[in-house]
Amino acid sequence: MSETRSYPRRVKTDAGEIEFRMMARSDEAAVLAFAKALPTHDLLFLPRNISEPKVLSAWINEIERGAIVSLLALRGKTVVGSGTLVRDPHSWSPHVGEIRMVVSQDVRGQGVGRALSQETFAIALGAGLEKLSVQMTVDQQAAIALFESLGFKAEALLRDQVRDVDGKTHDIVVLGHNVAQVRAQMEAYGLPAAVQH
Ligand SMILES: CC(C)(COP(=O)(O)OP(=O)(O)OC[C@H]1O[C@@H](n2cnc3c(N)ncnc32)[C@H](O)[C@@H]1OP(=O)(O)O)[C@@H](O)C(=O)NCCC(=O)NCCS
């Protein structure tokens, strides 16, 4: 997946300095520790439970295959967030990317999620995608507010779409963003460098 941004990159947040860099096989143990510390409810938006080693290993296989790009947010050596861009160039939606993002509970509300979403968004723009989507359980107020502030709009509600470990079902909301339209607007404003890919 092509992208124009270079990593590692450091960003100052209210949680201190955060390093963003691409995730690799060598991060497996640190990412597993990060995922295991997350409340399982916060993982319901993902197709599989990433706190299971087998799932995490499959995720890294996908990164190595080039099918997905995952950015890690690190504070020191500790993983405090991950942002992933998923796309399938061989599907009927080669122009669409899905963003999947999660931040450690102990650093939430301090700007890490916003910085991570901006990085992931920039990668998606650089990859030339035309549409982006995100999905989350309807009670993830912070996630919905964050993506709406980036211009995403609700497109679908999937009732009882996921079932948690206690057997309770939850609704999923899907938000979409027409990136191609934004790119065209930026070009109209004379900002081609910001949208080059
Ligand atoms: C969504 C998530 C990644 C945000 O991470 P974060 O580091 O807390 O985010 P930030 O501190 O950068 O806050 C970003 C925005 O979220 C909103 N927000 C943050 N905390 C909030 C809260 N408690 N209630 C409502 N909105 C909130 C605000 O709009 C904030 O914008 P601001 O920069 O104007 O303050 C995090 O809550 C998370 O991991 N949630 C669980 C996983 C999930 O559902 N992911 C969504 C799937 S893509």
The ligand as an SDF file (V2000), in Angstrom:
LIG
                    3D

 48 50  0  0  0  0  0  0  0  0999 V2000
  -12.0340    6.1290   20.0020 C   0  0  0  0  0  0  0  0  0  0  0  0
  -10.7520    6.1620   20.7880 C   0  0  0  0  0  0  0  0  0  0  0  0
   -9.6590    5.5340   19.9400 C   0  0  0  0  0  0  0  0  0  0  0  0
  -10.3960    7.6280   21.0840 C   0  0  0  0  0  0  0  0  0  0  0  0
   -9.1270    7.6880   21.6680 O   0  0  0  0  0  0  0  0  0  0  0  0
   -8.6770    8.8980   22.6500 P   0  0  0  0  0  0  0  0  0  0  0  0
   -7.2000    8.8450   22.7630 O   0  0  0  0  0  0  0  0  0  0  0  0
   -9.4520    8.8540   23.9060 O   0  0  0  0  0  0  0  0  0  0  0  0
   -9.1440   10.1680   21.7870 O   0  0  0  0  0  0  0  0  0  0  0  0
   -8.7770   11.6970   22.0160 P   0  0  0  0  0  0  0  0  0  0  0  0
   -8.3650   11.9490   23.4400 O   0  0  0  0  0  0  0  0  0  0  0  0
   -7.8260   12.1190   20.9730 O   0  0  0  0  0  0  0  0  0  0  0  0
  -10.1780   12.3830   21.7690 O   0  0  0  0  0  0  0  0  0  0  0  0
  -10.6500   12.5380   20.4520 C   0  0  0  0  0  0  0  0  0  0  0  0
  -12.0490   13.0650   20.4270 C   0  0  0  0  0  0  0  0  0  0  0  0
  -12.9320   12.0860   20.9560 O   0  0  0  0  0  0  0  0  0  0  0  0
  -13.9870   12.7410   21.6480 C   0  0  0  0  0  0  0  0  0  0  0  0
  -13.9570   12.2420   23.0260 N   0  0  0  0  0  0  0  0  0  0  0  0
  -12.8880   11.8350   23.7350 C   0  0  0  0  0  0  0  0  0  0  0  0
  -13.2910   11.3600   24.9280 N   0  0  0  0  0  0  0  0  0  0  0  0
  -14.6280   11.4720   24.9370 C   0  0  0  0  0  0  0  0  0  0  0  0
  -15.6510   11.1320   25.8680 C   0  0  0  0  0  0  0  0  0  0  0  0
  -15.3470   10.5750   27.0400 N   0  0  0  0  0  0  0  0  0  0  0  0
  -16.9380   11.3610   25.5320 N   0  0  0  0  0  0  0  0  0  0  0  0
  -17.2740   11.9120   24.3390 C   0  0  0  0  0  0  0  0  0  0  0  0
  -16.3430   12.2510   23.4060 N   0  0  0  0  0  0  0  0  0  0  0  0
  -15.0560   12.0460   23.7180 C   0  0  0  0  0  0  0  0  0  0  0  0
  -13.7650   14.2000   21.5650 C   0  0  0  0  0  0  0  0  0  0  0  0
  -14.5050   14.6640   20.4510 O   0  0  0  0  0  0  0  0  0  0  0  0
  -12.2910   14.2980   21.2690 C   0  0  0  0  0  0  0  0  0  0  0  0
  -12.0470   15.4160   20.4940 O   0  0  0  0  0  0  0  0  0  0  0  0
  -11.1980   16.6880   21.0350 P   0  0  0  0  0  0  0  0  0  0  0  0
   -9.8460   16.4610   20.4600 O   0  0  0  0  0  0  0  0  0  0  0  0
  -11.9030   17.8080   20.3870 O   0  0  0  0  0  0  0  0  0  0  0  0
  -11.2450   16.6720   22.5280 O   0  0  0  0  0  0  0  0  0  0  0  0
  -10.8770    5.3950   22.1300 C   0  0  0  0  0  0  0  0  0  0  0  0
  -11.9780    5.9210   22.8370 O   0  0  0  0  0  0  0  0  0  0  0  0
  -11.0580    3.9040   21.9730 C   0  0  0  0  0  0  0  0  0  0  0  0
  -10.0840    3.1800   21.8670 O   0  0  0  0  0  0  0  0  0  0  0  0
  -12.3140    3.4070   21.9810 N   0  0  0  0  0  0  0  0  0  0  0  0
  -12.6190    1.9830   21.9260 C   0  0  0  0  0  0  0  0  0  0  0  0
  -12.3850    1.3810   20.5660 C   0  0  0  0  0  0  0  0  0  0  0  0
  -13.3480    1.8620   19.5250 C   0  0  0  0  0  0  0  0  0  0  0  0
  -14.5460    1.8480   19.7000 O   0  0  0  0  0  0  0  0  0  0  0  0
  -12.7810    2.2650   18.4000 N   0  0  0  0  0  0  0  0  0  0  0  0
  -13.5760    2.7620   17.3120 C   0  0  0  0  0  0  0  0  0  0  0  0
  -13.4610    1.9150   16.1260 C   0  0  0  0  0  0  0  0  0  0  0  0
  -12.6710    2.7140   14.7920 S   0  0  0  0  0  0  0  0  0  0  0  0
  1  2  1  0
  2  3  1  0
  2  4  1  0
  2 36  1  0
  4  5  1  0
  5  6  1  0
  6  7  2  0
  6  8  1  0
  6  9  1  0
  9 10  1  0
 10 11  2  0
 10 12  1  0
 10 13  1  0
 13 14  1  0
 14 15  1  0
 15 16  1  0
 15 30  1  0
 16 17  1  0
 17 18  1  0
 17 28  1  0
 18 19  1  0
 18 27  1  0
 19 20  2  0
 20 21  1  0
 21 22  1  0
 21 27  2  0
 22 23  1  0
 22 24  2  0
 24 25  1  0
 25 26  2  0
 26 27  1  0
 28 29  1  0
 28 30  1  0
 30 31  1  0
 31 32  1  0
 32 33  2  0
 32 34  1  0
 32 35  1  0
 36 37  1  0
 36 38  1  0
 38 39  2  0
 38 40  1  0
 40 41  1  0
 41 42  1  0
 42 43  1  0
 43 44  2  0
 43 45  1  0
 45 46  1  0
 46 47  1  0
 47 48  1  0
M  END
$$$$
